[in-house]
């Protein structure tokens, strides 16, 4: 198993598009990181960056705050990070 430039260890990645749902997002991220081997990419489109997530440095988690990007742009960017 190798580690790529984003620090990911697995071949599987879950991409979570989000908009202003921090509580649901925290629970989902905690579950995925604790009970699965999956990498997690969060695509946050909210107008205000979620400070708690930007400071959360956990292996297998990449948080992207992209408030002005379309869903297509956010998904393409997430794929380029894998």
HELIX and SHEET records of a PDB file:
HELIX    1   1 UNK A   22  UNK A   35  1                                  14    
HELIX    2   2 UNK A   51  UNK A   54  1                                   4    
HELIX    3   3 UNK A   71  UNK A   80  1                                  10    
SHEET    1   A 3 UNK A  13  UNK A  18  0                                        
SHEET    2   A 3 UNK A  39  UNK A  44  1                                        
SHEET    3   A 3 UNK A  61  UNK A  65  1                                        
END                                                                             
